Amino acid sequence: MFDKIRKIDPVNPQHDLIVETARVIEKGGVVMFPTSFIYGLGADAFNVDAIDRVFRIKKRPHNKPLSVLAKNREALYSLVQYIPPYASIIMDRFWPGKITIVFKAKDGLSESLTASTGTIGVRIPEHPAACALVDALDNPITGTSANFSGHAGCSQISDIDPMIADELDLILDAGELEGGIGSTVIDVTGDAPAILREGAVPAKDIFALFK
């Protein structure tokens, strides 16, 4: 495990380390990287084999989709069919940030990624290392937590299960993260926003945008 760990500056991530990590992902690898709350598993969202590796590593049921991190709004169009006007209002207020938005998935996305739901959850990250990593890649990456499915996430490298660490290609250590509850998940596939999970962003703050 220790030979896979790279110390990354949580405020000013080293460019050469970001490039190294991006190359691993481009080659189909799976990496552990910091998000705002906990560590995540990053893989190329358009590489079916890499996506399948993430499911195997997490022991995640295939009926549970994976969330995705995108670098910017333009990147959304490779993932989603349509951005409703009210979703743009939410994005203006809360992205980059701690809210995952579920859209209708674009045709052709891997059914493994979407769990055949026809939808895809996307977030634009705000952690400097996560931002730098998605910026260095052409494709979006997975943003699922670095833990076995149903278990608590890891806010520091020492929390990771050794069985997961053994399966990873690279681990970026940004120190202890803030932990706590995850992102709020909101569905924008209907005529109005629907809260699927209330997390770091209170539901009342979202609905206040439309009063």
N, C-alpha and C positions, 0 to 999 in steps of 0.2 A: 504493500500500500504506500509506504513512505516515498518510494522512488517515483510515484505518480503525482505527488503533491508539489504545487508551485505556489509560493507566497505572492499574492497580488495586492497592490496598494488599493484599499477600498475607496479612496478619494481620487487618486490619479493613477489609474491602472497602467502598468508598463506596456507600451506599444508592442514590443517584441513578444511579450507573453500573450497578448491578445491575438497577435498574428499566429503564433504557435497553436493556440487553442482553436482558432478558426480553421486552420489547416487540418487538425484532427477531425473536426466536425465534417468538413468537406469530403474527407476520405471515408465517411461512414461511421466515425467514432462516436462514443457517448462520453460526455464530460460532466463533471459536477462544478457548478458555478454559483456565485452569490446572487440572490435576489434581495429585495428589501427586508423580507421577514425571515426566510429560511433558505437553505441551499436547494438548488434545483438540478435536474438532469437535462442537459442540452444535447439535442441531436437534430440533424437536418430534417425539417418537417416534410420535405418532399422525397426523402429517401425511405422507401418502404422497409428495407432490411434494417435500417437504423431504428425506425419506429418500432419494429418488432423486437429489437434488442431492448429497448426501453421497457416494453411490456414484460419481457422475460425477467429483466433485472428487478423490476418492482413487484413481480408476481401479480400484476394488475389484471383483473378480469377484462376480457376484450369487449365487454358491453359498456365499459367506461371510457369515454373519449379523453384525449390528451389536450391540454391547453397549449397555446402557442404564443411566443413572443415575437412581435414585429418591430422593425426599426422605426417606422413612421406610417402615416396614413396611406401614403401611396402604396406601400407594401401590402396593405389590406386587400387591394384588388386582385392579388394573386391567391387570396384565401376565401373571399366572401363574394356572394352574388350581388349584394346591394347594401348600401348604407342608408337607412332611413333618416330623414331630416332630424327627427328627434334624437337619434343616436349621435348625430354630429354635435348636438348641443351638449350631450353628456361627455363626449370626447373633448370638446373645447374646455370644459370645466375640470375634468379629472385625469386627463392623459397629458404627459406620462404620469402614471400613478397606480394606486392600489385598487383598481377596478378591472375586472375581466368582463368583456362584453361578448355575448353569444349571438352570432350572426347565422344566417343561412349560408351553408358552405358552398363554395364554388364547385361546379361539376368537375369531376376528375380528381378531386382530392382523395387520398388513400382512405379506404373504409376503415382501416386500422386506426388511423388518426382520429376520425370522426365517430368511430364505433357504430358506423352505419346509421347515425342519427340524422344526417343531413344538415347538421349544424357544426359550428366551430367556435370555440372560445378563444378570444385574442386579448392580449394586453400589450401596451407599450411600456417597457420597464423604466424605472427611474434610478435604479442603483447604477453608479458610474461604470462598474465592471460589466454588468449585464448590457448596458447601453453600448459600451465600446464593442462588446462581442457581437451583438446583432448588427451594428454598423459595419463590422468587418466582413460580413457574410452577405451573399446575394439572396439566400433563401432564409425564411423565418426558421426559428428553432423551437423545440419543445420547451415548455416551462414548468413541467410537472415536478413535484417535490421529490427530493432524494431520500426516499424511504420505501419500505415495503408498503404495498397498498393497504390502507386502513390503519397504519401505524402513525405515530407522531413524527413530524418533520424535524430536520436537524438545523439548529441555529449556530452550531459550530462543528468543525471538522471531527472533533473527538466523539461526537454523537453518532456518526455514521456507522451503520452495521458493517462489519468487516466483509460479510458476504457480498454486499453491494459494492463496496470499495474494490474488491477483487475483480469485479466485472467491468470497471470503468477504465477508460484510456488515459484520463487526465483529471486532476482535482485542483481547482483553484481555491486557495485558502485566503479569505479576506478577513479572517478573525471572527469574533462572535457577532452575529447579526441581531437585529432587534427582537426577533421571534414574535410571539403573540399570534393573534388571529390573522388569517390569510386575507386575500383580496375579496371584495364584494363581487358577486357574480350576478350579472343582469342580462336578461334575455331581451333582444330587440327584434325578434323574428315576427312579432305580432304588430298590432296597431298602436300599442302603447308599451312602455317598458315594464318588465316583470322581474321582480327580485327573486333569484333562485337561491342565493345564499347571502345573508348579511354579514359582512366582514369589516374590514378596516374603514370603509366609507359607509356611514349610516344611511339607511334607506331614506330617511327624512330629508337628507341633504340632496339626494337625487331627485326626489319628487318635488322638492322646493323649486327646482329649475323650471317647473311647468305650471306654477301657480300664477 
